[in-house]
């Protein structure tokens, strides 16, 4: 069963220097904030406006906040703990 989307029309004004103020309801619908980039896709006489995908995010993926770096001793302990758990699991599997 196909669901049909309902088109919503918004109106803006093009300024002398080509800028368009997007209505608040449209910005909210697209999740746009100040200084976000958008793409205009022209298809015949139609124009599709969508949030632009950041090149950095497209290449690297959206990374959340990173944890602060840990010291060498902590990293070594975590590594050794992981190796020990792997050995125990492999020995249990052999039985």
C-alpha positions in Angstrom: 0.0 0.0 0.0 1.5 3.3 -1.1 1.4 6.3 1.1 1.0 9.6 -0.6 2.8 12.7 0.7 0.9 15.9 1.0 2.7 18.9 -0.6 2.9 22.1 1.4 3.5 25.4 -0.3 5.6 28.1 1.3 6.3 31.6 -0.2 9.3 33.9 0.1 10.6 37.0 -1.6 13.9 37.2 -3.6 15.9 40.3 -2.7 17.8 42.5 -5.2 21.0 40.5 -4.4 19.3 37.1 -4.9 18.7 36.1 -1.3 15.6 34.3 -0.2 14.3 34.4 3.4 12.9 30.9 4.2 9.7 31.0 6.3 10.2 29.7 9.8 7.8 26.7 9.2 9.9 25.6 6.2 13.1 25.9 8.2 11.6 23.9 11.0 10.2 21.3 8.6 13.7 20.8 7.1 15.6 21.1 10.4 17.5 24.1 9.2 19.3 26.5 11.5 21.1 29.8 10.8 24.2 29.4 8.6 23.2 25.8 7.5 23.9 25.1 3.8 21.1 24.1 1.4 21.0 22.6 -2.1 18.7 23.6 -4.9 18.0 20.8 -7.3 16.4 22.0 -10.6 14.3 19.5 -12.5 12.6 21.1 -15.4 10.4 23.9 -14.0 10.5 22.5 -10.5 13.0 23.3 -7.8 13.7 21.0 -4.8 15.3 22.6 -1.7 17.0 20.3 0.7 19.7 20.5 3.4 23.1 20.2 1.9 25.2 17.2 3.0 28.5 18.4 4.5 31.5 17.0 2.5 33.3 16.4 5.8 30.4 14.4 7.2 29.9 12.5 4.0 33.6 11.5 3.9 34.1 10.8 7.6 30.6 10.1 8.9 28.9 11.9 11.6 31.1 11.5 14.7 29.6 12.1 18.0 31.5 13.8 20.8 34.8 12.0 21.4 35.9 10.8 24.9 39.0 12.5 26.3 42.2 10.7 25.5 43.2 8.0 28.0 46.7 7.5 29.4 49.0 4.7 28.2 48.6 2.7 31.3 44.8 2.6 31.0 45.0 1.7 27.4 47.4 -1.2 28.1 45.2 -2.5 31.0 42.1 -2.4 28.7 44.0 -4.2 26.0 45.3 -6.9 28.3 41.9 -7.4 29.8 40.4 -7.9 26.3 43.1 -10.4 25.4 42.5 -12.3 28.6 38.7 -12.4 27.9 39.4 -13.7 24.4 41.6 -16.5 25.7 39.1 -17.6 28.3 36.3 -17.6 25.7 38.4 -19.6 23.2 39.3 -22.1 25.9 35.7 -22.5 26.9 34.8 -23.0 23.3 37.3 -25.8 22.9 35.7 -27.9 25.7 
